[in-house]
Amino acid sequence: MQRAAAVSMINGMRTAPADIEDDDLG
């Protein structure tokens, strides 16, 4: 479950706006 969530988050970062990427990376 955690692995799937991590992959989803990474894919989201690559395709989503910079807002999410900034939020995720701090």
Backbone as a chain_set.jsonl record, in Angstrom:
{"seq": "MQRAAAVSMINGMRTAPADIEDDDLG", "coords": {"N": [[0.853, -1.197, 0.0], [1.888, 1.282, 0.853], [3.923, 1.563, -0.99], [2.547, 1.804, -3.403], [1.262, 4.21, -2.907], [3.438, 5.93, -2.769], [4.445, 5.78, -5.388], [2.265, 6.849, -6.758], [2.322, 9.434, -5.74], [4.787, 10.354, -6.721], [4.334, 10.216, -9.484], [2.316, 12.089, -9.613], [3.714, 14.389, -8.879], [5.34, 14.679, -11.103], [3.544, 15.268, -13.118], [1.751, 17.113, -12.153], [1.009, 20.603, -11.262], [3.504, 23.063, -10.183], [2.924, 23.704, -7.606], [2.181, 21.447, -6.066], [4.532, 20.009, -6.168], [6.347, 21.697, -4.864], [5.153, 21.681, -2.363], [5.492, 19.027, -1.649], [8.26, 18.646, -1.646], [8.989, 20.461, 0.176]], "CA": [[0.0, 0.0, 0.0], [2.752, 2.464, 0.925], [4.675, 1.673, -2.239], [1.614, 2.332, -4.402], [1.046, 5.622, -2.581], [4.652, 6.655, -3.139], [4.482, 5.857, -6.852], [1.226, 7.798, -7.146], [2.797, 10.772, -5.384], [5.853, 10.71, -7.653], [3.705, 10.471, -10.77], [1.606, 13.352, -9.466], [4.707, 15.461, -8.899], [5.854, 14.859, -12.46], [2.532, 15.757, -14.04], [0.958, 18.175, -11.534], [1.631, 21.928, -11.207], [4.637, 23.216, -9.261], [2.415, 23.847, -6.238], [2.246, 20.162, -5.369], [5.936, 19.622, -6.07], [6.913, 22.502, -3.793], [4.577, 21.208, -1.101], [6.034, 17.708, -1.338], [9.683, 18.751, -1.387], [9.195, 21.412, 1.25]], "C": [[0.892, 1.252, 0.0], [3.502, 2.667, -0.391], [3.799, 2.271, -3.324], [1.386, 3.824, -4.168], [2.256, 6.458, -3.002], [4.732, 6.835, -4.647], [3.463, 6.879, -7.346], [1.686, 9.225, -6.883], [3.859, 11.248, -6.367], [5.257, 11.044, -9.023], [2.97, 11.807, -10.738], [2.568, 14.528, -9.531], [5.182, 15.731, -10.317], [4.834, 15.52, -13.382], [1.757, 16.948, -13.488], [1.711, 19.504, -11.562], [2.734, 22.006, -10.148], [4.171, 23.308, -7.823], [2.581, 22.549, -5.46], [3.713, 19.758, -5.173], [6.605, 20.397, -4.933], [6.442, 21.983, -2.444], [5.238, 19.894, -0.683], [7.512, 17.803, -0.945], [9.976, 19.702, -0.228], [9.648, 22.749, 0.716]], "O": [[0.66, 2.176, -0.779], [3.691, 3.795, -0.845], [4.239, 3.139, -4.078], [1.324, 4.605, -5.117], [2.105, 7.561, -3.527], [5.052, 7.921, -5.129], [3.754, 7.676, -8.238], [1.468, 10.118, -7.702], [3.841, 12.4, -6.799], [5.635, 12.038, -9.645], [2.995, 12.563, -11.708], [2.275, 15.543, -10.163], [5.403, 16.883, -10.692], [5.2, 16.241, -14.311], [1.17, 17.713, -14.254], [2.907, 19.537, -11.852], [2.868, 21.107, -9.317], [4.94, 23.021, -6.906], [3.065, 22.554, -4.328], [4.08, 19.227, -4.125], [7.341, 19.82, -4.133], [7.226, 21.859, -1.503], [5.509, 19.678, 0.498], [7.959, 17.12, -0.023], [11.096, 19.734, 0.283], [9.871, 23.68, 1.491]]}, "num_chains": 1, "name": "protein.A"}
